[in-house]
Amino acid sequence: MLHLIGKNLWARRYRNGWLLAELIIVSMVIWVLTDPIVVTTHDRGLPTGITEEGMYRLNLAAVSSKSARFEAGEDTPEARAANVRRILSRIRDYEDVRYATLQFRDVGPFCSSSWSRSLNTDSLHYYPYMVMFFEPQSQFFSTFGFEEVEGQTNEELDRMPFENKEVVMTVDPVPGVVSLGYRYVDFKTDTLNWIIKATIGKLRMRNGMQPQNVLAEPQQLEKFEIPEEVCIVFRTKPAINETQFMQHRPWAEKELRVGNLYMRSVKSYHEVIADNDEENTVNYTYRVNLLMGGFFLISLCLGVSGTFWMQTRSRREEVGIMKSFGARSVYIIRMLLGEGIVLSTLATLTGCLIYLQYALKEGLYTNMWNEQEILPIYWVNRFPLHFLGVSLIVWIILLIVVSIGIYIPARSISRITPVDALRDE
């Protein structure tokens, strides 16, 4: 069979040369269209680093000073902070709530704002990280349900006191360095910036990003503008249905009103993530890439399939001669498919090698901000695996397209009798 396939390809080498050239171009175009879709789909499927099931965020608002309900005595910074704590206490005391904590400046996983800094170990190496804030011993870690690492549980982190410059950091912020107890000293000024007292798993702060380094910095409620920079995140007890829980809103509107503060809105964290996606056009961009990539891929596939369809249909006389010598229909179909597989494989190898020259210079698609943003623990961050993985996908797509273009007409012409095939010619 292989010998016959080789002879047929060589005998039709001029016509197959044009087909091969077309497939090489198509393979490179498929590479360009497929790469961002594969990487983004991979990144969106990575763990977030939090347990969003059963988690909600409550936003606060303040009564206008022109309102009849406004209480001037409750408008001091101290009174506002005390009222926030009263609301937080009422939420914790609610029968369906397990944990509740404060969130500051709307920074954190899938929040609207973001703070970023970089860890500079020397003049050549720097490692970017995101920043969020938490109040120590406030159920912050249990509420978010961070990934527990290095033998530390979220409950233990919630009980920890934090002294000056002690922070919580995602694990392994610097390659090859032990996380716990790591002291970040500015190499320029030789001053201590912070010490890692506890660690959590890496966090995915946006749907269009991979898990990355995040620093949780201890803060106190009194340092923030209330209610503009403060909201409450809480977690319900296991097995509490989200739809049923949200029906308790009348209780919240009545009970979560203290002084000049009241509940403005409450959303499940799934809604928070969806809102963040829309705000950052993550879903829109992803959908556009899928639609555009799908449209062009379908157009290319139809063109390639059509070409092979016509080429296969034109071989009726050859098939008739083979049938006259006793060739079975299955043998003929396998032979024609084998020729297509060989052409597809040669085209994919050539096209990918050509694209490799561009990739070595410009790089492959990535959602990372820079090469030191996170450790390259995923296959899409490792150049050889990334290139081979997408090339394999390109090869599979091309094989499917060519096989469809060959199999349907091959199945039809393999059933005709030798007399009919030769008479038509």
DODRENKOL-152287 format. One record per residue (C-alpha): residue in one letter; z, x, y. Coordinates in pm, 1 decimal. Last residue first. Layout:
residues N
<atom res="A" z="Z" x="X" y="Y"/>
...
//
This chain:
residues 425
<atom res="E" z="-1964.2" x="-1425.3" y="863.4"/>
<atom res="D" z="-1866.7" x="-1781.0" y="784.3"/>
<atom res="R" z="-2047.2" x="-1750.7" y="446.0"/>
<atom res="L" z="-1845.8" x="-1436.5" y="358.5"/>
<atom res="A" z="-1511.3" x="-1604.1" y="418.8"/>
<atom res="D" z="-1611.3" x="-1928.6" y="248.4"/>
<atom res="V" z="-1737.1" x="-1748.4" y="-62.6"/>
<atom res="P" z="-1430.9" x="-1524.0" y="-82.8"/>
<atom res="T" z="-1202.6" x="-1830.1" y="-80.0"/>
<atom res="I" z="-970.2" x="-1897.4" y="210.7"/>
<atom res="R" z="-593.5" x="-1864.3" y="168.3"/>
<atom res="S" z="-554.6" x="-1516.5" y="318.4"/>
<atom res="I" z="-720.6" x="-1643.7" y="637.0"/>
<atom res="S" z="-435.5" x="-1883.0" y="716.1"/>
<atom res="R" z="-141.5" x="-1658.5" y="626.2"/>
<atom res="A" z="-301.1" x="-1379.8" y="825.5"/>
<atom res="P" z="-341.7" x="-1613.4" y="1126.6"/>
<atom res="I" z="32.2" x="-1693.9" y="1125.6"/>
<atom res="Y" z="156.8" x="-1349.6" y="1018.0"/>
<atom res="I" z="-24.2" x="-1130.8" y="1269.9"/>
<atom res="G" z="81.9" x="-1260.1" y="1612.7"/>
<atom res="I" z="426.8" x="-1344.1" y="1477.5"/>
<atom res="S" z="462.5" x="-992.1" y="1337.7"/>
<atom res="V" z="353.5" x="-840.6" y="1669.4"/>
<atom res="V" z="619.7" x="-1032.2" y="1862.8"/>
<atom res="I" z="895.1" x="-971.1" y="1609.0"/>
<atom res="L" z="818.0" x="-600.0" y="1583.1"/>
<atom res="L" z="807.7" x="-563.8" y="1961.3"/>
<atom res="I" z="1146.3" x="-730.2" y="1998.9"/>
<atom res="I" z="1293.6" x="-514.4" y="1721.0"/>
<atom res="W" z="1154.7" x="-195.2" y="1877.1"/>
<atom res="V" z="1292.0" x="-286.7" y="2220.1"/>
<atom res="I" z="1633.8" x="-357.4" y="2064.6"/>
<atom res="L" z="1627.6" x="-20.0" y="1890.2"/>
<atom res="S" z="1533.4" x="146.7" y="2218.5"/>
<atom res="V" z="1829.8" x="-29.3" y="2382.5"/>
<atom res="G" z="2068.0" x="119.2" y="2127.0"/>
<atom res="L" z="1907.6" x="463.7" y="2122.5"/>
<atom res="F" z="1928.0" x="498.3" y="2500.6"/>
<atom res="H" z="2283.6" x="371.0" y="2524.8"/>
<atom res="L" z="2398.9" x="579.0" y="2228.1"/>
<atom res="P" z="2247.9" x="898.1" y="2373.0"/>
<atom res="F" z="2363.9" x="826.5" y="2732.2"/>
<atom res="R" z="2721.0" x="728.2" y="2655.7"/>
<atom res="N" z="2838.8" x="459.8" y="2897.2"/>
<atom res="V" z="2664.3" x="177.9" y="2708.0"/>
<atom res="W" z="2848.9" x="288.7" y="2392.5"/>
<atom res="Y" z="3187.8" x="218.3" y="2547.6"/>
<atom res="I" z="3461.7" x="480.5" y="2584.7"/>
<atom res="P" z="3306.5" x="661.7" y="2879.4"/>
<atom res="L" z="3632.9" x="700.5" y="3074.5"/>
<atom res="I" z="3628.3" x="499.4" y="3392.7"/>
<atom res="E" z="3506.9" x="544.9" y="3750.9"/>
<atom res="Q" z="3401.5" x="904.0" y="3696.7"/>
<atom res="E" z="3028.7" x="834.6" y="3659.0"/>
<atom res="N" z="3010.7" x="624.5" y="3972.9"/>
<atom res="W" z="3028.9" x="259.1" y="4071.1"/>
<atom res="M" z="2995.3" x="150.8" y="3710.4"/>
<atom res="N" z="2768.2" x="-143.8" y="3628.9"/>
<atom res="T" z="2514.0" x="82.5" y="3459.3"/>
<atom res="Y" z="2138.0" x="105.6" y="3405.9"/>
<atom res="L" z="2016.6" x="439.1" y="3273.2"/>
<atom res="G" z="1983.5" x="761.5" y="3470.7"/>
<atom res="E" z="1733.3" x="872.1" y="3733.0"/>
<atom res="K" z="1618.8" x="1208.7" y="3594.9"/>
<atom res="L" z="1697.7" x="1178.3" y="3226.2"/>
<atom res="A" z="1598.2" x="810.4" y="3241.6"/>
<atom res="Y" z="1249.4" x="892.0" y="3377.3"/>
<atom res="Q" z="1176.6" x="1139.1" y="3098.7"/>
<atom res="L" z="1327.8" x="896.2" y="2848.4"/>
<atom res="Y" z="1075.0" x="631.8" y="2954.4"/>
<atom res="I" z="795.1" x="845.8" y="2807.6"/>
<atom res="L" z="994.1" x="898.9" y="2488.5"/>
<atom res="C" z="1064.0" x="525.8" y="2471.6"/>
<atom res="G" z="694.9" x="440.0" y="2506.4"/>
<atom res="T" z="589.0" x="690.7" y="2239.5"/>
<atom res="L" z="851.3" x="582.2" y="1987.5"/>
<atom res="T" z="792.8" x="214.4" y="2061.2"/>
<atom res="A" z="414.7" x="248.2" y="2031.6"/>
<atom res="L" z="437.7" x="435.9" y="1701.5"/>
<atom res="T" z="677.5" x="174.5" y="1562.6"/>
<atom res="S" z="466.9" x="-118.4" y="1680.9"/>
<atom res="L" z="147.8" x="33.7" y="1536.8"/>
<atom res="V" z="316.1" x="97.9" y="1200.1"/>
<atom res="I" z="469.4" x="-251.2" y="1194.1"/>
<atom res="G" z="134.2" x="-411.3" y="1276.9"/>
<atom res="E" z="-42.2" x="-223.9" y="996.6"/>
<atom res="G" z="233.8" x="-329.8" y="757.7"/>
<atom res="L" z="192.4" x="-692.8" y="862.7"/>
<atom res="L" z="-176.1" x="-675.7" y="770.7"/>
<atom res="M" z="-97.2" x="-518.8" y="432.8"/>
<atom res="R" z="188.2" x="-759.7" y="360.5"/>
<atom res="I" z="-37.8" x="-1058.9" y="438.1"/>
<atom res="I" z="-313.4" x="-923.9" y="211.2"/>
<atom res="Y" z="-70.9" x="-859.1" y="-76.6"/>
<atom res="V" z="78.4" x="-1207.4" y="-47.4"/>
<atom res="S" z="-269.5" x="-1366.0" y="-56.4"/>
<atom res="R" z="-357.0" x="-1186.4" y="-380.8"/>
<atom res="A" z="-634.4" x="-929.4" y="-405.6"/>
<atom res="G" z="-875.6" x="-1003.7" y="-690.6"/>
<atom res="F" z="-1182.2" x="-803.6" y="-591.1"/>
<atom res="S" z="-1337.9" x="-1110.5" y="-429.0"/>
<atom res="K" z="-1016.5" x="-1157.4" y="-231.3"/>
<atom res="M" z="-1053.5" x="-810.1" y="-83.2"/>
<atom res="I" z="-1412.0" x="-890.7" y="20.7"/>
<atom res="G" z="-1297.8" x="-1215.8" y="179.8"/>
<atom res="V" z="-1018.6" x="-1037.8" y="367.1"/>
<atom res="E" z="-1271.2" x="-796.3" y="516.0"/>
<atom res="E" z="-1494.6" x="-1086.4" y="615.1"/>
<atom res="R" z="-1202.2" x="-1275.0" y="774.2"/>
<atom res="R" z="-1099.1" x="-975.5" y="982.0"/>
<atom res="S" z="-1164.6" x="-1135.7" y="1323.4"/>
<atom res="R" z="-866.1" x="-1367.1" y="1279.7"/>
<atom res="T" z="-635.4" x="-1066.5" y="1268.2"/>
<atom res="Q" z="-766.7" x="-921.3" y="1591.8"/>
<atom res="M" z="-748.5" x="-1260.5" y="1764.4"/>
<atom res="W" z="-386.3" x="-1313.3" y="1660.7"/>
<atom res="F" z="-303.2" x="-952.4" y="1747.9"/>
<atom res="T" z="-417.6" x="-1009.8" y="2105.0"/>
<atom res="G" z="-247.0" x="-1347.5" y="2128.4"/>
<atom res="S" z="81.6" x="-1204.5" y="2005.8"/>
<atom res="V" z="62.8" x="-931.5" y="2270.3"/>
<atom res="G" z="-13.2" x="-1176.8" y="2549.6"/>
<atom res="L" z="246.8" x="-1429.2" y="2434.9"/>
<atom res="C" z="505.0" x="-1154.4" y="2408.7"/>
<atom res="L" z="430.5" x="-1024.6" y="2754.7"/>
<atom res="S" z="465.7" x="-1371.9" y="2907.2"/>
<atom res="I" z="783.5" x="-1437.3" y="2707.3"/>
<atom res="L" z="930.6" x="-1106.3" y="2821.7"/>
<atom res="F" z="833.1" x="-1176.7" y="3182.3"/>
<atom res="F" z="1001.9" x="-1516.1" y="3181.4"/>
<atom res="G" z="1308.8" x="-1395.9" y="2991.1"/>
<atom res="G" z="1363.5" x="-1106.7" y="3229.0"/>
<atom res="M" z="1328.5" x="-1333.0" y="3529.7"/>
<atom res="L" z="1555.2" x="-1599.6" y="3383.7"/>
<atom res="L" z="1814.4" x="-1358.1" y="3245.9"/>
<atom res="N" z="1819.9" x="-1145.4" y="3559.7"/>
<atom res="V" z="1848.1" x="-1457.5" y="3775.6"/>
<atom res="R" z="2132.0" x="-1588.2" y="3559.5"/>
<atom res="Y" z="2320.2" x="-1258.6" y="3588.9"/>
<atom res="T" z="2270.2" x="-1245.0" y="3964.3"/>
<atom res="Y" z="2393.0" x="-1601.6" y="4004.9"/>
<atom res="N" z="2688.6" x="-1548.9" y="3773.4"/>
<atom res="V" z="2803.2" x="-1240.5" y="3963.9"/>
<atom res="T" z="2728.6" x="-1385.5" y="4308.3"/>
<atom res="N" z="3058.8" x="-1236.0" y="4431.8"/>
<atom res="E" z="3185.2" x="-1572.4" y="4553.2"/>
<atom res="E" z="3040.1" x="-1750.4" y="4250.4"/>
<atom res="D" z="3206.3" x="-1513.3" y="4005.7"/>
<atom res="N" z="3534.2" x="-1531.7" y="4196.7"/>
<atom res="D" z="3524.9" x="-1910.3" y="4182.0"/>
<atom res="A" z="3466.8" x="-1898.3" y="3804.4"/>
<atom res="I" z="3756.9" x="-1653.4" y="3759.8"/>
<atom res="V" z="3988.1" x="-1875.3" y="3966.8"/>
<atom res="E" z="3872.1" x="-2178.9" y="3769.8"/>
<atom res="H" z="3965.8" x="-2005.7" y="3443.8"/>
<atom res="Y" z="4292.4" x="-1911.4" y="3613.6"/>
<atom res="S" z="4377.9" x="-2279.1" y="3634.9"/>
<atom res="K" z="4391.0" x="-2404.0" y="3987.8"/>
<atom res="V" z="4661.3" x="-2527.5" y="4224.6"/>
<atom res="S" z="4610.3" x="-2619.1" y="4588.6"/>
<atom res="R" z="4788.6" x="-2643.7" y="4923.2"/>
<atom res="M" z="5145.8" x="-2659.3" y="4794.3"/>
<atom res="Y" z="5390.3" x="-2682.9" y="5081.1"/>
<atom res="L" z="5569.3" x="-2460.2" y="5330.3"/>
<atom res="N" z="5729.5" x="-2575.9" y="5655.1"/>
<atom res="G" z="6075.4" x="-2616.4" y="5501.7"/>
<atom res="V" z="6025.9" x="-2663.2" y="5127.4"/>
<atom res="R" z="5749.3" x="-2869.1" y="4967.4"/>
<atom res="L" z="5694.0" x="-2796.8" y="4601.1"/>
<atom res="E" z="5876.5" x="-3108.3" y="4480.5"/>
<atom res="K" z="5642.6" x="-3380.6" y="4608.1"/>
<atom res="E" z="5302.1" x="-3216.9" y="4575.1"/>
<atom res="A" z="5409.7" x="-3059.4" y="4247.5"/>
<atom res="W" z="5522.9" x="-3388.6" y="4098.6"/>
<atom res="P" z="5195.9" x="-3552.8" y="4204.0"/>
<atom res="R" z="5003.8" x="-3263.2" y="4036.7"/>
<atom res="H" z="5137.9" x="-3339.1" y="3690.7"/>
<atom res="Q" z="4788.7" x="-3438.3" y="3576.9"/>
<atom res="M" z="4699.9" x="-3067.8" y="3575.1"/>
<atom res="F" z="4926.8" x="-3025.9" y="3271.9"/>
<atom res="Q" z="4736.7" x="-3286.8" y="3072.7"/>
<atom res="T" z="4404.4" x="-3113.0" y="3129.6"/>
<atom res="E" z="4547.4" x="-2768.2" y="3055.4"/>
<atom res="N" z="4714.1" x="-2870.9" y="2728.4"/>
<atom res="I" z="5049.5" x="-2699.5" y="2670.9"/>
<atom res="A" z="5035.1" x="-2534.6" y="2326.9"/>
<atom res="P" z="5225.6" x="-2225.2" y="2441.7"/>
<atom res="K" z="5446.8" x="-2257.7" y="2752.2"/>
<atom res="T" z="5279.4" x="-2251.1" y="3090.0"/>
<atom res="R" z="5209.8" x="-1940.7" y="3292.4"/>
<atom res="F" z="5256.5" x="-1905.2" y="3666.2"/>
<atom res="V" z="5088.8" x="-1738.3" y="3963.2"/>
<atom res="I" z="5225.8" x="-1800.7" y="4311.2"/>
<atom res="C" z="5052.0" x="-1713.2" y="4637.2"/>
<atom res="V" z="5131.3" x="-1482.4" y="4926.9"/>
<atom res="E" z="4918.9" x="-1318.5" y="5195.0"/>
<atom res="E" z="4851.3" x="-1617.1" y="5421.0"/>
<atom res="P" z="5180.1" x="-1798.1" y="5343.4"/>
<atom res="I" z="5362.6" x="-1594.1" y="5459.2"/>
<atom res="E" z="5254.6" x="-1257.7" y="5596.6"/>
<atom res="F" z="5380.6" x="-982.0" y="5371.1"/>
<atom res="K" z="5662.4" x="-727.7" y="5389.5"/>
<atom res="E" z="5935.5" x="-983.8" y="5305.8"/>
<atom res="L" z="5795.6" x="-1037.1" y="4957.4"/>
<atom res="Q" z="5882.6" x="-682.6" y="4850.9"/>
<atom res="Q" z="5639.9" x="-430.4" y="4706.4"/>
<atom res="P" z="5596.4" x="-226.5" y="4386.9"/>
<atom res="E" z="5244.9" x="-78.5" y="4342.3"/>
<atom res="A" z="5033.3" x="-167.6" y="4041.2"/>
<atom res="L" z="4759.1" x="93.9" y="3997.6"/>
<atom res="V" z="4433.6" x="-2.3" y="3827.2"/>
<atom res="N" z="4197.0" x="215.3" y="3622.6"/>
<atom res="Q" z="3896.7" x="35.1" y="3481.9"/>
<atom res="P" z="3776.0" x="-233.5" y="3245.4"/>
<atom res="Q" z="3400.2" x="-281.7" y="3303.1"/>
<atom res="M" z="3255.4" x="-467.6" y="3598.1"/>
<atom res="G" z="3032.6" x="-768.2" y="3661.3"/>
<atom res="N" z="3302.5" x="-1013.3" y="3557.8"/>
<atom res="R" z="3537.2" x="-860.4" y="3814.3"/>
<atom res="M" z="3876.4" x="-686.3" y="3795.0"/>
<atom res="R" z="3846.7" x="-583.3" y="3429.2"/>
<atom res="L" z="4179.8" x="-421.7" y="3359.8"/>
<atom res="K" z="4285.3" x="-116.5" y="3157.8"/>
<atom res="G" z="4592.3" x="-159.0" y="2940.3"/>
<atom res="I" z="4939.7" x="-129.0" y="3092.2"/>
<atom res="T" z="5160.9" x="169.9" y="3174.5"/>
<atom res="A" z="5511.5" x="239.8" y="3300.3"/>
<atom res="K" z="5690.4" x="490.5" y="3525.2"/>
<atom res="I" z="5378.3" x="660.7" y="3661.1"/>
<atom res="I" z="5490.1" x="875.1" y="3954.1"/>
<atom res="W" z="5343.2" x="848.8" y="4304.8"/>
<atom res="N" z="5205.5" x="1040.8" y="4602.9"/>
<atom res="L" z="5395.6" x="1368.8" y="4574.2"/>
<atom res="T" z="5293.9" x="1613.9" y="4847.5"/>
<atom res="D" z="5111.4" x="1945.0" y="4790.5"/>
<atom res="T" z="4905.0" x="1886.6" y="5106.3"/>
<atom res="K" z="4560.2" x="1957.1" y="4963.1"/>
<atom res="F" z="4636.8" x="1914.7" y="4590.6"/>
<atom res="D" z="4792.8" x="1573.7" y="4652.7"/>
<atom res="V" z="5047.8" x="1541.2" y="4373.5"/>
<atom res="Y" z="5016.4" x="1260.0" y="4120.7"/>
<atom res="R" z="5308.9" x="1284.7" y="3883.2"/>
<atom res="Y" z="5244.1" x="1164.6" y="3528.2"/>
<atom res="G" z="5566.4" x="1037.2" y="3371.0"/>
<atom res="L" z="5386.8" x="814.9" y="3124.4"/>
<atom res="S" z="5012.0" x="880.9" y="3126.8"/>
<atom res="V" z="4975.9" x="1199.0" y="2922.1"/>
<atom res="V" z="4675.2" x="1395.0" y="3052.4"/>
<atom res="G" z="4350.5" x="1459.9" y="2863.7"/>
<atom res="P" z="4134.8" x="1251.5" y="3094.7"/>
<atom res="V" z="4318.2" x="1118.0" y="3403.2"/>
<atom res="P" z="4401.7" x="748.1" y="3441.9"/>
<atom res="D" z="4494.2" x="730.6" y="3071.7"/>
<atom res="V" z="4673.6" x="393.3" y="3058.8"/>
<atom res="T" z="4664.4" x="155.4" y="3352.9"/>
<atom res="M" z="4928.9" x="240.4" y="3606.3"/>
<atom res="V" z="5274.8" x="108.6" y="3700.1"/>
<atom res="V" z="5441.0" x="277.2" y="3996.1"/>
<atom res="E" z="5741.5" x="487.8" y="4099.6"/>
<atom res="K" z="5705.3" x="621.4" y="4454.3"/>
<atom res="N" z="6059.8" x="517.3" y="4558.8"/>
<atom res="E" z="6256.7" x="350.9" y="4280.3"/>
<atom res="F" z="6144.8" x="81.5" y="4043.0"/>
<atom res="P" z="6384.7" x="-130.9" y="3838.6"/>
<atom res="M" z="6251.9" x="-231.3" y="3496.8"/>
<atom res="R" z="6323.3" x="-578.4" y="3358.8"/>
<atom res="D" z="5965.9" x="-705.6" y="3402.1"/>
<atom res="L" z="5830.4" x="-391.0" y="3234.8"/>
<atom res="E" z="6043.1" x="-463.2" y="2928.7"/>
<atom res="E" z="5910.0" x="-820.5" y="2911.6"/>
<atom res="N" z="5553.6" x="-687.3" y="2937.4"/>
<atom res="T" z="5613.9" x="-471.7" y="2631.9"/>
<atom res="Q" z="5607.5" x="-91.5" y="2627.1"/>
<atom res="G" z="5513.4" x="90.6" y="2305.9"/>
<atom res="E" z="5234.5" x="297.7" y="2460.5"/>
<atom res="V" z="5027.6" x="-8.9" y="2546.7"/>
<atom res="E" z="5069.8" x="-382.1" y="2611.3"/>
<atom res="E" z="4761.1" x="-562.5" y="2739.1"/>
<atom res="F" z="4866.1" x="-761.7" y="3043.3"/>
<atom res="G" z="5002.7" x="-1114.5" y="3001.4"/>
<atom res="F" z="4967.6" x="-1210.9" y="3366.5"/>
<atom res="T" z="5298.3" x="-1397.7" y="3368.5"/>
<atom res="S" z="5474.7" x="-1144.1" y="3148.5"/>
<atom res="F" z="5378.4" x="-861.5" y="3383.4"/>
<atom res="F" z="5490.0" x="-1034.0" y="3703.6"/>
<atom res="Q" z="5814.3" x="-1182.7" y="3568.4"/>
<atom res="S" z="5983.1" x="-1097.8" y="3902.4"/>
<atom res="Q" z="6180.2" x="-783.9" y="3815.0"/>
<atom res="P" z="5976.4" x="-571.0" y="4055.7"/>
<atom res="E" z="5752.4" x="-746.2" y="4312.3"/>
<atom res="F" z="5388.1" x="-672.7" y="4252.7"/>
<atom res="F" z="5089.9" x="-524.0" y="4436.7"/>
<atom res="M" z="4737.5" x="-443.3" y="4327.6"/>
<atom res="V" z="4528.7" x="-128.0" y="4362.1"/>
<atom res="M" z="4193.2" x="-25.0" y="4213.9"/>
<atom res="Y" z="4117.7" x="323.4" y="4085.4"/>
<atom res="P" z="3868.3" x="599.8" y="4155.1"/>
<atom res="Y" z="3900.2" x="929.2" y="3965.2"/>
<atom res="Y" z="3832.4" x="1253.4" y="4149.7"/>
<atom res="H" z="3732.1" x="1594.0" y="4021.7"/>
<atom res="L" z="3576.8" x="1877.4" y="4220.7"/>
<atom res="S" z="3829.1" x="1964.5" y="4494.2"/>
<atom res="D" z="4124.2" x="1909.2" y="4262.9"/>
<atom res="T" z="4314.0" x="1626.9" y="4091.5"/>
<atom res="N" z="4195.2" x="1370.7" y="4342.2"/>
<atom res="L" z="4299.5" x="1018.9" y="4238.6"/>
<atom res="S" z="4088.9" x="776.6" y="4437.9"/>
<atom res="R" z="4168.0" x="456.8" y="4623.2"/>
<atom res="S" z="4051.6" x="96.8" y="4603.6"/>
<atom res="W" z="4179.4" x="-232.5" y="4737.4"/>
<atom res="S" z="4012.3" x="-560.0" y="4645.7"/>
<atom res="S" z="4013.9" x="-912.2" y="4784.3"/>
<atom res="S" z="3878.1" x="-1229.4" y="4625.4"/>
<atom res="C" z="4079.3" x="-1213.9" y="4304.5"/>
<atom res="F" z="3937.7" x="-1174.0" y="3952.9"/>
<atom res="P" z="4220.2" x="-945.1" y="3834.7"/>
<atom res="G" z="4438.8" x="-848.2" y="4128.3"/>
<atom res="V" z="4438.3" x="-865.6" y="4503.8"/>
<atom res="D" z="4493.5" x="-1195.5" y="4687.1"/>
<atom res="R" z="4712.2" x="-1025.6" y="4946.1"/>
<atom res="F" z="5021.3" x="-1055.0" y="4723.4"/>
<atom res="Q" z="5081.0" x="-1241.3" y="4397.3"/>
<atom res="L" z="5424.7" x="-1380.0" y="4320.7"/>
<atom res="T" z="5560.1" x="-1465.9" y="3977.2"/>
<atom res="A" z="5609.9" x="-1748.8" y="3729.5"/>
<atom res="Y" z="5685.4" x="-1753.7" y="3356.4"/>
<atom res="R" z="5735.5" x="-2023.7" y="3089.6"/>
<atom res="V" z="5643.5" x="-2344.9" y="3269.6"/>
<atom res="D" z="5637.6" x="-2680.0" y="3086.4"/>
<atom res="E" z="5997.4" x="-2778.0" y="3168.2"/>
<atom res="Y" z="5984.3" x="-2689.5" y="3538.1"/>
<atom res="D" z="6264.6" x="-2447.8" y="3624.2"/>
<atom res="R" z="6022.8" x="-2162.4" y="3689.6"/>
<atom res="I" z="5825.9" x="-2379.2" y="3932.4"/>
<atom res="R" z="6144.2" x="-2477.8" y="4114.5"/>
<atom res="S" z="6246.1" x="-2111.4" y="4143.9"/>
<atom res="L" z="5908.0" x="-2015.5" y="4293.3"/>
<atom res="I" z="5940.0" x="-2294.5" y="4549.9"/>
<atom res="R" z="6288.3" x="-2171.3" y="4642.8"/>
<atom res="R" z="6159.6" x="-1812.4" y="4659.6"/>
<atom res="V" z="5884.3" x="-1916.6" y="4897.8"/>
<atom res="N" z="6144.7" x="-2095.2" y="5108.8"/>
<atom res="A" z="6355.1" x="-1779.4" y="5137.8"/>
<atom res="A" z="6051.8" x="-1579.4" y="5250.2"/>
<atom res="R" z="5962.8" x="-1843.1" y="5510.2"/>
<atom res="A" z="6320.8" x="-1852.7" y="5638.8"/>
<atom res="E" z="6335.9" x="-1473.5" y="5678.7"/>
<atom res="P" z="6001.8" x="-1459.8" y="5858.3"/>
<atom res="T" z="6120.0" x="-1732.6" y="6102.3"/>
<atom res="D" z="5951.9" x="-2073.2" y="6107.0"/>
<atom res="E" z="6221.5" x="-2274.7" y="5930.0"/>
<atom res="G" z="6425.3" x="-2336.2" y="6247.5"/>
<atom res="A" z="6115.7" x="-2471.7" y="6419.9"/>
<atom res="E" z="6073.4" x="-2749.1" y="6165.6"/>
<atom res="F" z="5723.6" x="-2898.3" y="6165.5"/>
<atom res="R" z="5704.3" x="-3247.1" y="6014.5"/>
<atom res="A" z="5580.3" x="-3403.6" y="6338.0"/>
<atom res="S" z="5287.1" x="-3163.5" y="6326.5"/>
<atom res="K" z="5192.0" x="-2949.9" y="6625.0"/>
<atom res="S" z="5343.2" x="-2633.9" y="6468.7"/>
<atom res="S" z="5109.4" x="-2688.6" y="6176.7"/>
<atom res="V" z="5272.7" x="-2715.9" y="5835.6"/>
<atom res="A" z="5227.9" x="-2402.9" y="5628.5"/>
<atom res="A" z="5009.2" x="-2351.2" y="5322.2"/>
<atom res="L" z="5065.4" x="-2221.4" y="4972.2"/>
<atom res="N" z="4823.0" x="-2142.4" y="4692.7"/>
<atom res="L" z="4914.2" x="-2198.9" y="4328.3"/>
<atom res="R" z="4747.8" x="-1995.6" y="4055.8"/>
<atom res="Y" z="4746.8" x="-2099.2" y="3690.6"/>
<atom res="M" z="4771.7" x="-1931.5" y="3349.2"/>
<atom res="G" z="4760.3" x="-2109.8" y="3011.8"/>
<atom res="E" z="4480.6" x="-1891.1" y="2876.9"/>
<atom res="E" z="4408.6" x="-1605.5" y="3118.5"/>
<atom res="T" z="4574.3" x="-1340.6" y="2903.1"/>
<atom res="I" z="4499.6" x="-1020.4" y="3094.5"/>
<atom res="G" z="4304.4" x="-702.7" y="3011.5"/>
<atom res="T" z="3971.1" x="-874.4" y="3075.2"/>
<atom res="P" z="3832.6" x="-796.1" y="2730.9"/>
<atom res="L" z="3464.0" x="-694.0" y="2721.7"/>
<atom res="G" z="3199.1" x="-964.4" y="2678.7"/>
<atom res="R" z="3081.0" x="-950.2" y="3038.9"/>
<atom res="D" z="3021.2" x="-575.6" y="3000.1"/>
<atom res="H" z="2792.0" x="-619.4" y="2698.2"/>
<atom res="T" z="2591.8" x="-894.7" y="2867.0"/>
<atom res="T" z="2556.2" x="-674.0" y="3174.8"/>
<atom res="V" z="2439.0" x="-375.3" y="2968.9"/>
<atom res="V" z="2190.2" x="-573.3" y="2756.6"/>
<atom res="I" z="2046.1" x="-762.6" y="3054.3"/>
<atom res="P" z="2016.7" x="-445.1" y="3261.4"/>
<atom res="D" z="1827.5" x="-262.6" y="2978.8"/>
<atom res="T" z="1599.5" x="-546.1" y="2868.5"/>
<atom res="L" z="1358.2" x="-569.8" y="3160.5"/>
<atom res="V" z="1297.5" x="-195.4" y="3202.5"/>
<atom res="W" z="1276.8" x="-138.3" y="2826.6"/>
<atom res="I" z="1043.1" x="-437.3" y="2782.8"/>
<atom res="V" z="812.0" x="-280.0" y="3041.7"/>
<atom res="M" z="818.2" x="48.3" y="2850.4"/>
<atom res="S" z="738.0" x="-126.9" y="2521.2"/>
<atom res="V" z="453.7" x="-322.3" y="2685.0"/>
<atom res="I" z="290.6" x="-3.0" y="2811.0"/>
<atom res="I" z="310.6" x="152.9" y="2464.8"/>
<atom res="L" z="187.0" x="-171.5" y="2305.6"/>
<atom res="E" z="-123.1" x="-176.0" y="2524.5"/>
<atom res="A" z="-201.1" x="187.0" y="2441.1"/>
<atom res="L" z="-157.6" x="112.2" y="2069.9"/>
<atom res="L" z="-390.5" x="-186.3" y="2090.3"/>
<atom res="W" z="-651.2" x="24.7" y="2266.8"/>
<atom res="G" z="-622.7" x="293.6" y="1999.6"/>
<atom res="N" z="-638.4" x="27.2" y="1728.7"/>
<atom res="R" z="-992.3" x="-56.7" y="1837.6"/>
<atom res="Y" z="-1095.7" x="307.1" y="1825.4"/>
<atom res="R" z="-894.9" x="381.9" y="1511.4"/>
<atom res="R" z="-1038.1" x="99.8" y="1298.2"/>
<atom res="A" z="-1108.4" x="325.5" y="997.1"/>
<atom res="W" z="-790.0" x="518.2" y="1073.4"/>
<atom res="L" z="-573.6" x="206.6" y="1071.3"/>
<atom res="N" z="-736.0" x="81.7" y="752.3"/>
<atom res="K" z="-692.3" x="418.0" y="576.0"/>
<atom res="G" z="-325.2" x="435.5" y="674.6"/>
<atom res="I" z="-257.8" x="81.6" y="554.6"/>
<atom res="L" z="-434.0" x="159.0" y="226.8"/>
<atom res="H" z="-214.5" x="467.2" y="168.0"/>
<atom res="L" z="96.7" x="271.0" y="251.6"/>
<atom res="M" z="0.0" x="0.0" y="0.0"/>
//
